[in-house]
Amino acid sequence: MKSLLPIAALLLLTALPCAADVVVADHACVDKADDLPKEALDKARARDVLFGHQSVGGNVLEGLAALAEQDGERWGIERAEDPDAAWFGENNGLGDFYVGENEDPMRKIADFRERAMGDLGGAVDVAMFKLCFVDLPEGSRPKEVFEAARKAIEDVERVHPKLDIVWWTCPIETGGNEARNEYNRLVRSYCRKNLKPLFDIADIESNGEGDAMKEDYTDDGGHLDEDGRARAARAFWWLLASLATQPGDE
């Protein structure tokens, strides 16, 4: 029994980032999720998380549900679709909503800003939204989209300074990612320079091997298959646990 505490402490140190590190959930964090102590997962599920998404985000949620079916005590989390602030006042967990419309990234950004600026943003600990690969096709303007996202998120941060806002890279496909990759480079650079948490879905989809989605993780070239959903879900848990165990979030 005397060896259990040191082992748990070692797992915590190796599975989570150091206090000075930027929290970036990428392909390297997928396997780390299995080493997370349950204490870290419990802290994560005790927080309130707002998540705006469309189809690939739905894939991530499917992956979370599949993990919970395997081991509800370890991976289970309360979830509500399109919650209001009152739900978060009575529950802890993940509230998600469909953000804006596909193929209109500016509307998605505006929708997230409007929701997070109000009561919802004040009711949660973590907020995030993601674009979809259809929002940045070839010929689109990734820099303009990035600048709009940056301004919207910074507006929310000024109103809710204690809120952890997580950036996302744009999901990629097995080909045709020039605009998406440019957007993602801008996002990664901004997060590094400004110490902002990031869920790097594109890096998870490529397994860190380049700028295209690996065919092993998709059935249609863009959405996540069972393996892809499982990988994204594990990285998502690592992200939530890392944020929940940062100094000031105890």
C-alpha positions in Angstrom: 0.0 0.0 0.0 2.9 2.4 0.7 3.9 2.4 -3.0 0.5 3.5 -4.3 0.9 7.2 -3.6 4.3 7.6 -5.3 2.9 5.7 -8.4 -0.1 8.0 -8.5 2.1 11.0 -8.2 4.4 9.8 -10.9 1.4 9.2 -13.3 0.2 12.7 -12.6 3.6 14.2 -13.4 4.1 12.3 -16.6 0.5 12.5 -18.0 0.0 16.2 -17.5 1.9 19.3 -18.5 4.1 21.3 -16.1 2.6 24.5 -14.7 4.7 26.6 -17.0 3.7 24.7 -20.1 1.1 25.8 -22.6 -1.7 23.2 -22.6 -1.7 21.7 -26.1 -3.7 18.6 -26.8 -2.2 16.9 -29.9 -1.4 13.4 -31.2 1.2 12.9 -28.4 -1.5 13.3 -25.8 -3.7 10.5 -27.1 -1.8 7.7 -25.2 -1.2 9.9 -22.2 -4.9 10.0 -21.5 -4.8 6.3 -20.4 -2.2 7.2 -17.8 -4.3 10.0 -16.3 -5.0 9.4 -12.6 -8.7 9.2 -11.8 -8.2 12.1 -9.5 -7.4 14.3 -12.5 -10.4 13.0 -14.4 -12.7 13.7 -11.4 -11.5 17.3 -11.3 -12.1 17.6 -15.0 -15.7 16.3 -14.8 -16.4 18.6 -11.8 -16.0 21.6 -14.0 -18.4 23.2 -16.5 -17.5 23.1 -20.2 -19.2 24.8 -23.1 -18.5 23.4 -26.6 -19.8 24.8 -29.9 -19.3 22.5 -32.9 -20.8 20.8 -36.0 -20.1 17.4 -37.5 -16.5 16.7 -36.5 -17.2 17.9 -33.0 -20.1 15.5 -33.0 -17.5 12.8 -33.9 -15.5 13.8 -30.8 -18.6 13.5 -28.6 -19.3 10.1 -30.1 -15.8 9.1 -29.1 -16.5 10.4 -25.5 -19.7 8.3 -25.4 -17.9 5.2 -26.6 -15.2 5.6 -23.9 -18.0 6.0 -21.2 -19.6 2.8 -22.4 -16.3 1.0 -21.9 -15.8 2.4 -18.4 -18.3 4.8 -17.1 -16.6 5.3 -13.7 -13.4 6.4 -15.4 -14.7 8.2 -18.6 -18.2 9.2 -17.8 -19.3 12.8 -17.9 -22.6 14.6 -17.6 -23.7 16.1 -20.9 -26.5 18.4 -22.1 -27.4 19.5 -25.6 -27.9 23.2 -26.0 -27.8 24.0 -22.3 -28.6 27.3 -20.7 -26.8 28.9 -17.8 -29.3 27.4 -15.3 -28.2 23.9 -16.3 -24.6 24.7 -15.5 -25.8 26.1 -12.2 -27.3 22.8 -11.2 -24.9 20.4 -12.9 -21.2 19.9 -13.7 -20.1 18.6 -17.1 -20.2 19.2 -20.8 -22.8 21.3 -22.5 -22.6 21.4 -26.3 -24.4 23.3 -29.1 -24.4 23.5 -32.9 -22.5 26.7 -33.6 -23.6 28.8 -36.6 -23.8 27.1 -40.0 -21.4 25.1 -42.0 -19.5 26.9 -44.8 -19.9 30.2 -43.0 -17.0 30.5 -40.5 -17.8 34.2 -39.7 -21.3 33.2 -38.6 -19.9 30.5 -36.3 -17.4 32.9 -34.8 -20.2 35.5 -34.2 -22.5 32.8 -32.7 -19.8 31.7 -30.2 -19.0 35.2 -29.3 -22.7 36.1 -28.6 -23.2 33.0 -26.4 -20.0 33.3 -24.5 -20.2 37.0 -23.9 -23.5 36.5 -22.0 -24.7 34.4 -19.1 -23.4 31.2 -20.6 -19.8 32.5 -20.5 -20.2 33.5 -16.9 -21.6 30.1 -15.9 -18.8 27.9 -17.2 -15.1 27.3 -16.5 -14.1 26.3 -20.0 -15.5 27.5 -23.4 -14.5 26.5 -26.9 -15.8 26.2 -30.4 -14.4 24.7 -33.6 -14.6 25.3 -37.3 -15.2 22.4 -39.8 -13.1 21.5 -42.8 -16.0 22.8 -45.0 -15.5 26.3 -43.6 -12.0 26.7 -45.1 -12.0 25.2 -48.6 -9.4 25.9 -51.2 -9.5 29.6 -52.2 -10.9 30.8 -48.9 -9.2 33.5 -46.7 -7.8 31.8 -43.7 -6.1 35.0 -42.3 -9.4 36.9 -42.3 -11.1 34.0 -40.5 -8.3 33.8 -38.0 -8.4 37.5 -37.2 -12.1 37.4 -36.7 -11.7 34.4 -34.3 -8.9 36.2 -32.4 -10.9 39.3 -32.0 -14.1 37.4 -30.8 -12.2 35.3 -28.3 -10.3 38.3 -27.0 -13.6 40.1 -26.5 -14.9 37.2 -24.5 -11.7 37.1 -22.4 -12.1 40.7 -21.5 -15.6 40.2 -20.2 -14.9 36.8 -18.5 -11.2 37.0 -17.5 -11.3 33.8 -15.4 -12.8 31.7 -18.3 -10.4 29.2 -20.0 -11.0 29.6 -23.7 -9.6 26.7 -25.8 -8.6 27.4 -29.3 -9.0 24.6 -31.9 -7.2 24.1 -35.2 -9.5 23.4 -38.2 -10.0 19.7 -38.9 -8.3 18.6 -42.1 -9.1 16.1 -44.9 -7.0 13.6 -46.7 -6.3 16.2 -49.3 -6.9 19.8 -50.3 -5.8 21.5 -47.0 -3.9 24.5 -48.2 -6.2 27.1 -46.6 -6.9 25.0 -43.5 -3.2 24.5 -42.9 -2.5 28.2 -43.2 -5.3 28.9 -40.6 -3.8 26.2 -38.4 -0.3 27.7 -38.6 -1.7 31.0 -37.5 -3.6 29.4 -34.6 -0.6 27.4 -33.4 1.7 30.5 -33.5 -0.8 32.6 -31.6 -1.3 30.0 -28.9 2.4 29.5 -28.4 3.1 33.3 -28.2 0.2 34.0 -25.9 0.1 30.9 -23.8 -3.4 29.9 -24.9 -4.7 26.3 -24.5 -5.1 24.5 -27.8 -6.9 21.4 -29.0 -4.9 20.5 -32.1 -7.5 18.3 -33.9 -5.5 18.6 -37.2 -2.4 17.2 -35.6 -4.4 14.4 -34.0 -5.9 13.6 -37.4 -2.5 13.5 -39.1 -0.9 11.7 -36.2 1.8 14.5 -36.3 3.0 13.2 -39.7 2.1 16.1 -41.9 -0.7 18.4 -43.2 -3.2 15.8 -44.3 -5.5 13.5 -42.4 -4.4 9.9 -42.2 -6.7 7.5 -44.1 -6.6 5.2 -41.1 -8.8 7.6 -39.1 -11.6 8.3 -41.6 -14.1 6.5 -43.8 -15.0 9.5 -46.1 -11.8 11.6 -46.2 -12.9 14.1 -43.6 -15.0 12.8 -40.7 -13.6 10.6 -38.0 -14.1 6.8 -38.1 -14.2 4.7 -34.9 -10.4 4.8 -34.4 -10.3 8.5 -35.1 -13.1 9.2 -32.7 -11.4 7.2 -30.0 -8.1 9.1 -30.5 -9.8 12.5 -30.4 -11.8 11.6 -27.3 -8.8 10.6 -25.4 -7.0 13.8 -26.3 -10.1 15.7 -25.3 -10.0 14.1 -21.8 -6.3 14.9 -21.5 -7.1 18.6 -22.3 -9.9 18.8 -19.7 -7.8 17.1 -17.0 -4.8 19.4 -17.8 -6.9 22.5 -17.5 -8.5 21.3 -14.3 -5.2 20.6 -12.6 -3.5 23.9 -13.5 -2.6 26.2 -10.6 -5.6 28.4 -9.7 -8.1 25.7 -10.9 -7.9 23.5 -7.8 
